[in-house]
Amino acid sequence: MTVEKKRQIVDEIMLNMEGDSLPRGFSSSLARKHHVHRSTKTRWFKVIKQYMLDGNAVDVRTKKIGTVGRKQKEYTDEFLRSVPLYKRQTERGYAAALHMSKYAIHRLRKRGRLRTYTSTNKPALTDQHKIARLKWVMSHITPIPAEGDPSFEDMQQWIHIDEKWFFINPKTRTFYLLPTEDNPYRAQQSRRFKVNVMFMGMIGKPLYDANKQLLYDGKYGLFPFVKYEEAKKKSKNRDKGTIEAKTVQSINKEAIRDMLLNHVLPTIHEQWPLQLPKDITIQ
């Protein structure tokens, strides 16, 4: 019996004591309430009367000497490793594979016998991929000098571009609301076909002059793949002939070429510092 349960039983007995006795039927109701035998209540009633007779506070701590209670069950590392990894993704699944309680797995994790690890997929590189990457790295090494170690190119003239999808109305959003505000209601026609837009992002290294003064921060822009068309019919949202921006659903060679000619190259020509060389590489 825990110390908390003993304290609850003692407090209820002391509150219902009438002199040296208890009300009729109290022993049975107390035993049923705390799921203990009537003899346990009787024993504690005698202990309480003895403490009160001696004028001392009731001590509910155990009188047993040394370590008491059920010993913790130990599990070997071989036993815990006997389950394959695909069955060790949740406490419930891990415990079911070992034929034990999930609370035992939780206790092992709290004691440091087990740890959690978040795994992510890595690119499966073949030997040809590794050789190609090594060749690309070696191609950016400056000519080996007669004295000293070789160095890599500063790559200040390199600009990196890449495409990125953005969902216009994501599944979950976080809002900060006042206690009196109503929860916002959001809806969309299809949960499977979400409205999204692809953007072309451009970034490069920050550019500095000989005096270490910043010339450009390397942030060129983020451009959406959209097309502008006139509305063919009138609706409640706009009149006929209104210019609308629509998402380009198929990002093919023509769309990439249009993005390079109309957005990427003009932006580089406009924002590139005049005092730097113009041998720019788009990666």
HUQUI-V278956 format. One record per residue. N is the residue number from 1. RES is the residue in three letters. PHI is phi in whole degrees, -180 to 180 (NA if undefined). NEAR is the number of other C-alpha atoms within 12 Angstrom. Layout:
# HUQUI-V278956
n: (N:N)
res: (RES:RES)
phi: (PHI:PHI)
near: (NEAR:NEAR)
This chain:
# HUQUI-V278956
n: (1:2:3:4:5:6:7:8:9:10:11:12:13:14:15:16:17:18:19:20:21:22:23:24:25:26:27:28:29:30:31:32:33:34:35:36:37:38:39:40:41:42:43:44:45:46:47:48:49:50:51:52:53:54:55:56:57:58:59:60:61:62:63:64:65:66:67:68:69:70:71:72:73:74:75:76:77:78:79:80:81:82:83:84:85:86:87:88:89:90:91:92:93:94:95:96:97:98:99:100:101:102:103:104:105:106:107:108:109:110:111:112:113:114:115:116:117:118:119:120:121:122:123:124:125:126:127:128:129:130:131:132:133:134:135:136:137:138:139:140:141:142:143:144:145:146:147:148:149:150:151:152:153:154:155:156:157:158:159:160:161:162:163:164:165:166:167:168:169:170:171:172:173:174:175:176:177:178:179:180:181:182:183:184:185:186:187:188:189:190:191:192:193:194:195:196:197:198:199:200:201:202:203:204:205:206:207:208:209:210:211:212:213:214:215:216:217:218:219:220:221:222:223:224:225:226:227:228:229:230:231:232:233:234:235:236:237:238:239:240:241:242:243:244:245:246:247:248:249:250:251:252:253:254:255:256:257:258:259:260:261:262:263:264:265:266:267:268:269:270:271:272:273:274:275:276:277:278:279:280:281:282:283)
res: (MET:THR:VAL:GLU:LYS:LYS:ARG:GLN:ILE:VAL:ASP:GLU:ILE:MET:LEU:ASN:MET:GLU:GLY:ASP:SER:LEU:PRO:ARG:GLY:PHE:SER:SER:SER:LEU:ALA:ARG:LYS:HIS:HIS:VAL:HIS:ARG:SER:THR:LYS:THR:ARG:TRP:PHE:LYS:VAL:ILE:LYS:GLN:TYR:MET:LEU:ASP:GLY:ASN:ALA:VAL:ASP:VAL:ARG:THR:LYS:LYS:ILE:GLY:THR:VAL:GLY:ARG:LYS:GLN:LYS:GLU:TYR:THR:ASP:GLU:PHE:LEU:ARG:SER:VAL:PRO:LEU:TYR:LYS:ARG:GLN:THR:GLU:ARG:GLY:TYR:ALA:ALA:ALA:LEU:HIS:MET:SER:LYS:TYR:ALA:ILE:HIS:ARG:LEU:ARG:LYS:ARG:GLY:ARG:LEU:ARG:THR:TYR:THR:SER:THR:ASN:LYS:PRO:ALA:LEU:THR:ASP:GLN:HIS:LYS:ILE:ALA:ARG:LEU:LYS:TRP:VAL:MET:SER:HIS:ILE:THR:PRO:ILE:PRO:ALA:GLU:GLY:ASP:PRO:SER:PHE:GLU:ASP:MET:GLN:GLN:TRP:ILE:HIS:ILE:ASP:GLU:LYS:TRP:PHE:PHE:ILE:ASN:PRO:LYS:THR:ARG:THR:PHE:TYR:LEU:LEU:PRO:THR:GLU:ASP:ASN:PRO:TYR:ARG:ALA:GLN:GLN:SER:ARG:ARG:PHE:LYS:VAL:ASN:VAL:MET:PHE:MET:GLY:MET:ILE:GLY:LYS:PRO:LEU:TYR:ASP:ALA:ASN:LYS:GLN:LEU:LEU:TYR:ASP:GLY:LYS:TYR:GLY:LEU:PHE:PRO:PHE:VAL:LYS:TYR:GLU:GLU:ALA:LYS:LYS:LYS:SER:LYS:ASN:ARG:ASP:LYS:GLY:THR:ILE:GLU:ALA:LYS:THR:VAL:GLN:SER:ILE:ASN:LYS:GLU:ALA:ILE:ARG:ASP:MET:LEU:LEU:ASN:HIS:VAL:LEU:PRO:THR:ILE:HIS:GLU:GLN:TRP:PRO:LEU:GLN:LEU:PRO:LYS:ASP:ILE:THR:ILE:GLN)
phi: (NA:-76:-66:-65:-67:-61:-66:-63:-65:-64:-64:-69:-65:-67:-72:-104:-71:-119:76:-106:-140:-120:-60:-66:84:-68:-63:-67:-66:-68:-65:-69:-65:-101:58:-127:-78:-64:-65:-65:-64:-64:-64:-71:-66:-68:-65:-63:-64:-69:-64:-67:-67:-82:79:-111:-74:-72:-103:-98:-70:-69:-95:-75:-99:89:-77:-122:96:-72:-72:-70:-80:-97:-122:-78:-65:-64:-68:-73:-87:-72:-93:-64:-65:-69:-100:-113:-94:-135:-63:-66:-68:-64:-66:-65:-69:-92:58:-143:-78:-68:-69:-66:-64:-63:-67:-63:-69:-67:-80:93:-73:-126:-139:-99:-144:-95:-101:-125:-72:-106:-65:-82:-90:-86:-63:-66:-63:-65:-67:-64:-66:-65:-63:-65:-67:-66:-71:-103:-92:-69:-54:-68:-75:-67:-131:95:-94:-70:-136:-91:-64:-72:57:-70:-90:-97:-121:-102:-125:-162:-98:-149:-84:-128:-86:-67:-127:-67:-65:-124:-141:-108:-126:-103:-121:-77:-58:-91:-80:-82:-68:-68:-105:-121:-147:-146:-67:-137:-83:-86:-98:-87:-76:-138:-136:-97:-119:-106:-102:-129:-152:-145:-76:-61:-105:-126:-92:-65:-95:64:-92:-70:-94:-156:-82:87:-98:-91:156:-135:-116:-83:-87:-132:-129:-109:-135:-83:-68:-82:-132:-87:-141:-71:-92:-159:-86:-67:93:-68:-75:-119:-98:-120:-72:-81:-76:-108:-90:-108:-64:-67:-66:-66:-63:-64:-65:-67:-75:-100:-129:-67:-64:-60:-67:-64:-64:-81:-102:-71:-60:-69:-81:-98:-62:-103:-81:-98:-115:-98:-96)
near: (19:14:14:15:21:26:21:21:35:32:22:25:33:28:17:20:21:13:14:16:19:23:18:12:13:24:29:20:20:29:23:16:17:23:17:21:18:21:15:24:32:23:19:29:32:22:23:31:25:17:18:18:14:11:10:12:17:25:19:22:17:17:10:9:8:7:10:13:11:7:7:12:11:15:18:12:12:11:16:25:18:16:19:15:15:13:18:25:20:21:25:19:21:29:24:19:24:23:17:19:17:20:18:25:32:21:20:25:18:13:13:11:18:21:17:16:11:9:9:6:7:6:8:9:12:10:10:11:13:14:13:14:15:14:13:13:16:17:15:18:18:15:15:14:10:7:8:8:11:14:17:16:16:15:24:28:25:25:28:24:28:23:21:18:23:20:19:16:19:20:16:13:13:9:11:11:10:9:7:7:9:10:13:13:9:12:12:14:10:11:14:12:13:17:21:21:27:28:28:29:29:31:30:28:21:23:29:20:15:10:8:10:11:14:21:24:19:26:21:27:25:23:28:32:33:24:21:15:16:16:17:13:15:12:11:7:10:14:14:15:14:16:15:18:15:19:23:24:17:15:23:12:10:14:24:25:16:22:31:24:15:18:28:31:23:16:24:32:19:14:25:32:23:14:13:18:14:16:14:19:16:21:14)
